Amino acid sequence: MKVKIHTLFQYLLETTDAAPEAIVGFSLAESPKLGAFLADLDPDLVLDWNGRDFRGLPELRDHVLSQAGLRSVCKIEDVLITAGAAEANYLAIMQLLQPGDEIVIETPGWPQAEVLARAIGADVIKVTRQETDNWHLPLDVLASKVTPRTKLIFVTNPNNPTGDLLSAGDVADLVKIADKVGAWLLVDEVYAGLEWDGPRAPSVAGLYARGITTGSVSKALGLQGLRTGWLICPDPGLVMDAVILRENSSEIMNIMGEVIAEVALRPERYKQAMEKARREGAANLAQMNQWVAKQDGLSWVTPRAGLIGLGRLPTGIDSDAFARVLLAEPYRTFLLPGSAYDQPSHIRLGVGGGAQVNLQNRLNRVAQALADRRR
Ligand SMILES: Cc1ncc(COP(=O)(O)O)c(C=O)c1O
C-alpha cells in the first residue's frame, strides 16, 4: 500500500520556500503562546508517556466529552487521544476499510479520506456539494449512493472547505442512511464550536453505535502544533483497533500535547478561549464579506461555520495560475487555490488568525492582483 500525495499538500510543499510577505486564508484561530500555559504546568512532570492509560489522560478525555456535549451519553473509555484529528481519521479509515469496500465521501471535502481509501484499494464514491445549493450536502444523493458494500461514510461538519453546516436533523438523517446498511459514519468536527449561522450539531458518537466523531484543539483553539486531537466512538472494538494501529505508528501520545490540551480544555478556560475565537472570527468574517462584495466578479457563499470558505474567481481566471501570480512579486501573497479541492475556479479564503491578523492589508494585495489581471 502506498499513499499518494494529494493536491493540497503538494501545493503547500511546493510553496513553502516562497517566503510570502502575507498569507490570505488563515484556517485557525490565533495561536496562543507557550507562556500562556506555564503557570498551569508542573515543572516536575516526568517526560515519559502518561503512564496511566494508552487511550490518553483520563481528565483530558473527560474534557473532550464535555466540549462535545457527550458527557451524559458517552464514556471516557469511548475517547482515544490522537495526534490531531488527522491521526484520528487515519486510524479509523485504515482499520475499517479493506480492498473492494466502498467509502462514500463528499466533494469538495477534506482530501485525507480519499487518498487513504485509494491506497487501500477501496472504491471511492463521491457526493458533490453544489455551489448553487450553497454547498449543502445533498442527503438524497448521498442516500442513493450508499449500498450494502458501503463500509464507511466520511463527512466534515462544519465542512472544510465551504463552511457549510449540517443541522441536527441532517445528522439524524445521515445516521438513518448509514444504519440501513450497517455502515460506519465518521463525522470530522475539527471546526465545531465556530458556528455563525445555526447551532452546533450533535456529535454522531452520541447518536449511533457505529458513529465516529473526530476533532482536535487545532482550529478554534489555535493549538495545531500540539498535535492533539481525539476519536470518540461507542464501539470498544473500533477504539481498540485504533489503539493497536497507533501502537505501530506513533505508539503513544505526546505528553506535552496531552498536558497542555488538558489545561486548554478546562471548562472555564475553554469557554473564554471559544468566546475570543468566535468574537474575532466573526469580526474577520464580516470584513471578508464586505471585501468580497466590493470585488468585481468575485463572489462567495458566506461560510455558515468555521474559518474558511471558497471564493469564486471572476470568469476566465484559473485558480492555480492566479495563486502563483499572487505568490510572486509584487504581491508576495499566499493563498490556497481551489484546485486543491477540485475547484479550479475558486480560491480558499480564510478568516482565522484572530484580531492581530490585519486582514485588510492582506486583502488589498489580492484586490490589487485582481485589478492588475483585468488591465
Ligand atoms: C476537516 C479537517 N480534518 C482534519 C484536519 C487535521 O487537523 P489536526 O491538526 O487536528 O490534525 C484538518 C486540518 O486542516 C481539517 O480541516
Ligand as a Chemical Component Dictionary entry (heavy atoms), coordinates in Angstrom:
data_LIG
# 
_chem_comp.id                   LIG 
_chem_comp.type                 NON-POLYMER 
_chem_comp.pdbx_formal_charge   0 
_chem_comp.three_letter_code    LIG 
# 
loop_
_chem_comp_atom.comp_id 
_chem_comp_atom.atom_id 
_chem_comp_atom.alt_atom_id 
_chem_comp_atom.type_symbol 
_chem_comp_atom.charge 
_chem_comp_atom.model_Cartn_x 
_chem_comp_atom.model_Cartn_y 
_chem_comp_atom.model_Cartn_z 
_chem_comp_atom.pdbx_ordinal 
LIG C1 C1 C 0 -11.510 18.790 8.166  1  
LIG C2 C2 C 0 -10.155 18.608 8.767  2  
LIG N1 N1 N 0 -9.840  17.461 9.378  3  
LIG C3 C3 C 0 -8.649  17.256 9.943  4  
LIG C4 C4 C 0 -7.679  18.222 9.901  5  
LIG C5 C5 C 0 -6.373  17.944 10.578 6  
LIG O1 O1 O 0 -6.369  18.677 11.771 7  
LIG P1 P1 P 0 -5.445  18.322 13.016 8  
LIG O2 O2 O 0 -4.498  19.453 13.160 9  
LIG O3 O3 O 0 -6.394  18.237 14.159 10 
LIG O4 O4 O 0 -4.794  17.035 12.733 11 
LIG C6 C6 C 0 -7.930  19.436 9.276  12 
LIG C7 C7 C 0 -6.879  20.465 9.171  13 
LIG O5 O5 O 0 -6.928  21.379 8.388  14 
LIG C8 C8 C 0 -9.206  19.652 8.700  15 
LIG O6 O6 O 0 -9.519  20.807 8.115  16 
# 
loop_
_chem_comp_bond.comp_id 
_chem_comp_bond.atom_id_1 
_chem_comp_bond.atom_id_2 
_chem_comp_bond.value_order 
_chem_comp_bond.pdbx_ordinal 
LIG C1 C2 SING 1  
LIG C2 N1 SING 2  
LIG C2 C8 DOUB 3  
LIG N1 C3 DOUB 4  
LIG C3 C4 SING 5  
LIG C4 C5 SING 6  
LIG C4 C6 DOUB 7  
LIG C5 O1 SING 8  
LIG O1 P1 SING 9  
LIG P1 O2 DOUB 10 
LIG P1 O3 SING 11 
LIG P1 O4 SING 12 
LIG C6 C7 SING 13 
LIG C6 C8 SING 14 
LIG C7 O5 DOUB 15 
LIG C8 O6 SING 16 
# 
